[in-house]
Amino acid sequence: MLEKVIALEHEIQQFPQAHCPVRHYLAGGLYAREMTIPGGVVLTGAVHRHEHLCTVSQGRIMVSTDDGMQEICAPYTLISKPGAKRVGYAIETTVWTTYHWVGDETDLDKITAEILESTREELMGGSQNIQLLNNEANLDRIDYSKFLEEYGLTEGVVMKLVDNRSDRIDIHVPSIEFRKSTIHGVGTFATRDFAEREFISPIRIRDKRTPAGWLMNHSRKSNATFVQAQEQSIAAIALRPIRKGEEITVDYRNSMSVNGAGLVPLERVTQ
């Protein structure tokens, strides 16, 4: 069942994320996490570390159990074992609550780390949620295609420019790293938090591109921008606060305006 749920979760992650409001309650050492699941929504749960109680206080939902799929109608209470990962289909709007003993702890991030094998940021609505990242990455790829059309470029031409090794300079910037991106290939990621307007990395040092200069991906909601620096160089700075582990992106329209070798959108050429 666990393998089936994980396989289904991978498929779900490719679809737009539904809005399932979550409410948190703390009282006398007990933590309750209450979620409202709209009718028609399919979702998978996080893996819990400890045995706990779950209640369905409203609605009807199909839920995976050790004995297969089971229809649950409110009101209903069940015991969930450690390591369980469930899939549910809300037949109608459903309110599902889990209960956990957390003692004196009140920090929701620490509570999540204690009770789940996921961080709070990885859960639904969090900035590192895989489904949300996949949805955003798909929209960024669509916007990248629009960017190519605006400038009269093709993917092949751009990749030749990116892969050109004659103008590269290999430097190490300890506050960033390069790894697989949900947007495209390898991306640039923060290894620490950045404040708004803070320097991130050189992009071009005179006539040479740095690793960030050829590996920073495009996003329509970019968190970084390129600016002219001293000695005809270019740097990346944060447009807003960037958290450790977040991919650092730039809108290629901005990069073209700063480092575009004279390339401009087609509409400006024809005017």
C-alpha positions in Angstrom: 0.0 0.0 0.0 2.8 2.4 0.8 4.4 1.9 -2.6 1.0 2.6 -4.3 0.4 5.7 -2.2 3.9 7.1 -3.1 3.4 6.3 -6.8 0.0 8.1 -6.7 1.6 11.0 -4.9 4.1 11.5 -7.7 1.2 11.7 -10.2 -0.7 14.2 -8.0 2.3 16.5 -7.8 2.0 17.3 -11.5 -1.5 18.8 -11.0 -2.4 22.2 -9.7 -2.5 22.3 -5.9 -5.9 22.5 -4.2 -6.5 24.9 -1.3 -7.0 22.9 1.9 -7.0 25.3 4.9 -5.1 24.1 7.9 -5.7 25.3 11.5 -3.5 24.6 14.5 -4.6 24.3 18.1 -2.4 23.9 21.3 -3.8 23.2 24.8 -2.4 21.4 27.8 0.5 19.8 25.9 -1.8 18.5 23.1 -1.5 19.7 19.5 -4.3 19.4 17.0 -3.8 19.9 13.2 -7.2 20.4 11.5 -7.5 20.4 7.7 -10.6 21.1 5.6 -10.5 19.1 2.3 -12.9 20.3 -0.4 -15.1 17.7 -2.1 -13.5 16.1 -5.1 -9.9 16.6 -3.9 -7.4 13.7 -3.9 -4.5 14.1 -1.4 -1.8 12.1 0.3 -0.7 12.5 3.9 2.7 12.9 5.4 4.4 10.0 7.2 3.9 10.3 11.0 6.6 9.2 13.5 4.2 8.3 16.3 0.9 6.6 16.9 -1.9 9.1 17.1 -5.6 9.7 16.9 -7.5 11.1 13.8 -11.0 12.3 13.7 -13.4 13.1 10.8 -15.8 15.7 12.2 -17.5 16.6 8.9 -18.0 15.1 5.5 -17.3 11.8 3.8 -13.9 10.6 2.5 -12.3 7.5 1.0 -9.1 6.6 2.9 -6.4 4.0 2.4 -6.0 1.5 5.2 -4.1 -1.7 5.8 -7.2 -3.5 4.5 -7.6 -1.3 1.4 -9.7 1.7 0.7 -12.4 2.5 3.3 -15.2 5.1 3.2 -15.4 7.1 6.4 -18.4 9.3 7.3 -18.4 11.9 10.1 -18.3 11.5 13.0 -15.5 9.0 13.0 -12.3 8.4 15.0 -9.4 6.1 14.0 -5.9 5.2 15.4 -3.0 5.8 13.0 0.1 3.7 13.4 3.7 5.1 13.0 5.0 5.1 9.5 1.6 5.1 7.9 1.1 7.2 4.7 -2.4 7.6 3.6 -4.2 8.7 0.4 -7.7 10.2 0.6 -10.5 11.2 -1.8 -13.0 13.6 -0.3 -16.4 12.6 -1.5 -17.7 15.8 0.0 -16.1 18.6 2.0 -14.3 16.9 4.9 -12.7 18.1 8.1 -9.8 15.9 9.2 -8.0 16.4 12.5 -4.9 14.7 13.9 -3.9 14.8 17.6 -0.4 14.7 19.1 1.2 15.0 22.5 3.9 17.7 22.3 4.4 18.7 25.9 5.6 22.2 26.4 6.6 22.8 22.8 4.8 25.6 21.0 7.0 26.2 18.0 5.1 24.8 15.0 8.3 24.1 13.0 9.7 22.0 15.9 6.4 20.3 16.4 6.2 19.3 12.7 9.8 18.0 12.8 9.0 15.9 15.9 5.7 14.3 14.6 6.3 14.1 10.9 9.0 12.9 8.5 8.6 16.2 6.6 9.3 19.8 7.5 6.5 22.4 7.8 7.8 24.1 4.6 7.4 20.8 2.7 3.7 20.4 3.6 0.8 21.7 1.6 1.1 25.5 1.4 4.8 25.5 2.4 7.4 27.2 0.2 9.2 23.9 -0.3 6.2 21.8 -1.1 7.0 19.6 -4.1 3.6 20.0 -5.8 3.8 23.8 -5.4 7.3 23.8 -6.8 6.3 21.7 -9.7 3.3 23.9 -10.5 5.5 27.0 -10.3 8.2 25.4 -12.4 5.7 24.6 -15.1 4.5 28.2 -15.2 8.1 29.4 -15.3 8.8 27.1 -18.3 5.8 28.6 -20.1 7.0 32.1 -19.4 10.5 31.1 -20.6 8.9 30.1 -23.9 7.2 33.5 -24.1 10.6 35.2 -23.4 12.1 33.3 -26.3 9.3 34.5 -28.6 9.6 38.1 -27.4 13.3 38.1 -28.4 13.1 36.0 -31.5 15.3 33.4 -30.0 15.2 29.6 -30.1 16.1 27.1 -27.4 19.0 25.8 -29.5 20.5 29.3 -29.8 20.2 30.0 -26.1 21.7 26.6 -25.1 24.7 27.3 -27.4 25.2 30.6 -25.6 24.9 29.0 -22.2 27.2 26.1 -23.0 29.9 28.3 -24.5 33.0 27.6 -22.4 35.3 30.2 -23.9 34.0 33.0 -21.7 33.7 31.1 -18.4 35.6 31.7 -15.2 35.3 29.1 -12.4 35.0 30.8 -9.0 33.6 29.5 -5.6 30.9 31.5 -3.8 30.3 29.8 -0.4 26.7 31.2 -0.1 25.4 29.3 -3.1 25.5 25.8 -4.5 24.5 24.2 -7.8 22.1 21.2 -8.0 19.1 19.7 -9.8 16.3 22.1 -10.3 12.6 21.6 -10.8 12.6 24.4 -13.4 15.4 23.2 -15.7 18.6 21.1 -15.4 20.9 22.4 -12.7 20.0 25.6 -10.8 21.5 28.0 -8.3 20.5 27.5 -4.6 21.1 29.5 -1.5 23.1 27.9 1.3 22.1 30.6 3.7 19.5 33.2 4.1 19.7 36.5 2.1 18.2 39.8 3.0 16.5 42.0 0.4 19.0 43.9 -1.8 21.9 41.7 -0.4 24.7 40.8 -2.8 24.5 37.1 -3.8 27.2 36.4 -6.4 29.2 37.8 -9.3 27.5 37.0 -12.6 30.1 38.4 -14.9 33.6 39.5 -14.1 34.6 41.8 -16.9 34.3 39.5 -20.0 34.0 36.2 -18.1 30.8 34.5 -16.8 30.8 32.9 -13.4 29.0 29.6 -12.6 25.9 31.6 -11.4 26.1 33.5 -14.7 25.3 30.4 -16.7 23.4 28.2 -14.2 20.8 30.7 -12.8 17.4 29.7 -14.1 14.5 31.9 -15.3 11.4 32.6 -13.2 8.5 34.9 -13.8 8.5 35.5 -10.0 12.3 35.8 -9.7 13.8 36.5 -6.3 17.0 38.0 -7.7 18.1 40.6 -10.3 21.2 41.6 -12.1 22.9 45.0 -11.6 26.0 46.7 -13.1 29.0 46.5 -10.8 32.5 48.0 -10.9 34.9 47.5 -13.7 32.2 46.5 -16.2 31.2 43.6 -14.1 27.7 42.3 -13.2 26.4 41.0 -9.9 23.2 39.3 -8.7 21.4 40.8 -5.7 18.3 39.7 -3.8 15.0 41.3 -4.8 13.4 40.0 -1.6 14.4 37.9 1.4 15.7 34.4 0.2 15.7 31.5 2.5 18.4 28.8 2.8 17.7 26.0 0.3 15.5 28.2 -2.0 16.4 28.3 -5.7 17.8 31.7 -6.8 16.2 32.8 -10.0 16.2 35.8 -12.3 13.8 37.1 -15.0 15.8 36.7 -18.2 14.2 39.9 -19.5 16.1 41.6 -16.7 19.3 39.8 -17.5 19.0 40.8 -21.2 18.6 44.4 -20.3 21.8 44.3 -18.2 23.8 41.6 -20.0 22.1 41.1 -23.3 24.8 42.0 -25.8 22.4 44.5 -27.4 19.5 42.0 -27.8 16.1 43.6 -27.4 12.5 42.4 -27.8 11.2 42.1 -31.3 8.5 44.7 -30.8 11.1 47.3 -30.0 13.0 46.5 -33.1 9.9 47.0 -35.4 8.8 50.3 -33.8 
